[in-house]
Amino acid sequence: LLVAIRHGVRSGVVAGVAYGIVNFLLTPYFVHPIQLALDYPVAFGCLGAAAVVASQDSPLWRIAAGFLLAISLRWVAHVTSGFVYFGELAPAGTPAWTYSLIYNSSYLIPETILTLLVGLPMIRRLDPAGKNSG
C-alpha cells in the first residue's frame, strides 16, 4: 500500500505481486493453479489499486479511501478463491459463500483497521516521492 501511494499503481501492483509470490514461497498452500493465483499474486497485486484514488500528496481521507479500495479488492480475490476452492471446508449447512465471507472477513477486517491506524500516520512521515532518501 505504501509503495502504491508513493510511487503509483504500476509500482504498487508489482510490489504486491512480488509480495504475494514471496508469501507463497514461505507458506505454500494451493489446491489449484487458479486458486494459487487468486490467493497470492492477484490478491496482493490488488493493493496497488490504492493509488487509483490517492497519492502521497492527497488528503488523509483520500489515502484512507485508497487503502479501503485496495483491501476490498484483495478481499474479493480471497472470497472468490474460498468459495470456489475451499467451500468443502464449510461446516454442514453453511453455504460456501457465507463461509468464505466470514473466514476472510475474520482476518481482513482487523488487518484493515490496523492498516488504517498504522499506515495513515506512517504515510505522512515519509518523504514525498523519496526526495530525501539518499
C-alpha positions in Angstrom: 0.0 0.0 0.0 2.8 2.4 0.9 4.6 1.7 -2.4 1.4 2.3 -4.3 0.7 5.6 -2.6 4.3 6.8 -3.0 5.0 5.5 -6.5 1.7 4.9 -8.3 -0.5 2.0 -9.4 2.1 0.1 -11.5 4.8 0.1 -8.8 2.1 -0.8 -6.2 0.9 -3.8 -8.2 4.4 -5.0 -9.0 5.3 -4.8 -5.2 2.1 -6.6 -4.3 2.5 -9.4 -6.8 6.1 -9.8 -5.7 5.0 -9.9 -2.0 2.3 -12.5 -3.0 4.9 -14.7 -4.6 7.2 -14.5 -1.6 4.3 -15.2 0.7 3.5 -18.3 -1.3 7.1 -19.4 -1.3 7.3 -19.0 2.5 4.0 -20.7 3.3 3.0 -22.6 0.2 -0.6 -23.9 0.1 -2.6 -24.5 -3.0 -5.2 -26.8 -4.4 -5.4 -25.5 -8.0 -3.4 -23.1 -10.1 -6.3 -20.6 -10.3 -6.6 -20.6 -6.5 -2.9 -20.1 -6.2 -3.1 -17.0 -8.5 -6.2 -15.6 -6.7 -4.8 -16.0 -3.2 -1.3 -14.8 -3.8 -0.3 -12.6 -6.8 -3.8 -11.4 -7.7 -4.9 -10.7 -4.1 -1.8 -8.8 -3.1 -1.4 -7.2 -6.5 -4.8 -5.6 -5.8 -3.1 -3.5 -3.1 -1.7 -1.4 -5.9 -5.2 -0.1 -6.6 -4.7 2.3 -3.6 -3.0 4.7 -5.9 -6.1 4.9 -8.2 -7.7 7.4 -5.7 -4.7 8.7 -3.7 -1.1 9.7 -3.8 1.5 10.9 -1.3 0.1 14.5 -1.5 -3.6 13.5 -1.2 -5.6 14.5 1.9 -5.7 11.8 4.5 -9.3 10.8 3.7 -8.3 10.0 0.1 -5.4 7.9 1.3 -7.8 6.1 3.6 -10.2 5.6 0.7 -7.4 4.2 -1.4 -6.4 1.8 1.4 -10.1 0.7 1.7 -10.5 0.2 -2.0 -7.3 -1.8 -2.3 -8.0 -4.1 0.7 -11.6 -4.6 -0.6 -10.3 -5.8 -3.9 -8.0 -8.1 -2.1 -10.9 -9.4 0.0 -12.9 -10.1 -3.2 -10.0 -12.2 -4.6 -9.7 -14.2 -1.4 -13.5 -14.7 -1.0 -13.8 -15.9 -4.6 -11.0 -18.3 -4.1 -12.5 -19.5 -0.8 -15.9 -20.0 -2.4 -14.6 -21.9 -5.4 -11.8 -24.0 -3.9 -12.4 -24.2 -0.2 -16.2 -24.4 0.0 -16.0 -28.1 1.2 -14.4 -26.8 4.4 -17.6 -25.1 5.4 -19.5 -26.6 8.3 -22.5 -28.7 7.4 -25.4 -26.5 6.4 -23.3 -23.4 5.9 -23.2 -22.1 2.3 -19.7 -21.9 0.8 -20.2 -18.1 0.1 -21.1 -17.5 3.7 -18.2 -19.5 5.0 -15.8 -17.7 2.7 -17.1 -14.3 3.6 -16.9 -15.0 7.3 -13.5 -16.6 7.2 -11.8 -13.9 5.1 -13.5 -11.1 6.9 -12.3 -12.5 10.2 -8.7 -11.6 9.4 -9.1 -8.8 6.8 -11.3 -6.5 8.9 -8.8 -6.4 11.8 -5.9 -6.1 9.2 -7.8 -3.2 7.6 -8.2 -1.4 11.0 -4.5 -1.9 11.8 -3.5 -0.7 8.4 -5.5 2.5 8.8 -4.2 3.1 12.4 -0.6 2.5 11.4 -0.4 3.3 7.7 -2.1 6.7 7.7 0.3 8.2 10.2 3.2 6.5 8.6 2.5 7.7 5.1 2.6 11.3 6.3 6.0 10.8 7.9 7.6 9.6 4.7 9.3 12.0 2.4 7.2 12.8 -0.6 8.4 10.8 -3.6 11.6 9.9 -1.6 13.3 13.3 -2.2 15.4 12.9 0.9 16.0 9.2 0.7 19.5 9.3 -0.4 
